Amino acid sequence: MRQQRLEKDGKFLSLPGASIKVRDRSEVRSIGLRRPEMLPPTELRQAALQVIASNFGATDDQIALAVSRALGFKSTSSQIREVIQKALDRGISEQLFRRQEEDGLVVLGSAAPEDRVISNQTPVEKLVAEGEHAQLEFKQTLRWDVDQKQHNKALEEVVIKTIAAFANGIGGTLLVGVRDDRVIVGLEADFRCTGGNRDKFELHLTNLITRHFGQVFAARKIKVTFPVVREMQVCRIEVRRASGPVFVTLGDKRGHSAERFFVRSGNSSHELSPSQVTEYVKERFR
């Protein structure tokens, strides 16, 4: 210690200048290594740094959830939240982070590393960091209603509308398992209500797409993959630009089935009236 070969942070020791690695503890057998009080503050701050840099800011709750998942914890207990919050507060006091007054989001501070590129960021995380826009949309679930805690087929119609809107525009990507606020939550809830595993979820989704768009369109214009992000699976639906107008049959406000036409406007999907459809089709597909 006198020769400064080790640095002390509370009861934790580290080598000066050593790179800090965020370790996934999901497979460790020692209960002690998974105890909240055994999580090094430097590692917690590094994990928070990755989350904040990846998402260009995050709330305390979002940071707690994302950091605990990065460390391999499937649930975020009050004890884990407490140690993460302490590490976050210290990072703020050291100006590694700062809290924005206007919205309370925690963003990178003046003492954050100048190289703000997170090297271990996955392609999906980079995509999520962009936020929703004309060619990117997030859906937390396909079928599971988080608020009502039950199946809700109406949520599936939102996915169909989004796919149709992408096809009628210049194409786009839909990520299922990602909240609007850019937090990746995975597909476990949807897996449980579509048969219990990814294969049954994929079959359900494929049948849904085929029913509304047909097999030829599904095969040529839609690609479905399941990338894994920090132990969580996400459904990535890539939609190519259609060569002709795409209508989908869905219930209207009165519950009557009708052909409807959707387009992208900014970061959301909108339905056009019959007169607007005629004008749009003439301009888009001429």
Buried (B, 14 or more C-beta within 10 A) or exposed (E): EEEEEEBEEEEEEBEEEEEBEBBBBEEEEEEEEBEBEBBBBBBBBBBBBBBBBBBBBBBBEBBBBBBBBBBBBEEBEEEBBEBBBEBBEBBBEEEBBBBEEEEEBBBBBEEBEEEEEBEEBBEBBEBBBEBBEBBBBBBBBBBBBEEEEEBBEEBBBBBBBBBBBBBBBEBBBBBBBBBEEBBBBBBEBBBEBBBEEBEEBBEBBBEBBBEBBEEEBBEEBBEBEBBEBBBBBBBBBBBBEBEEBBBBEBEEEEEEEEEBBBBBEEBEBEBBEEEEBEEBBEEBEE
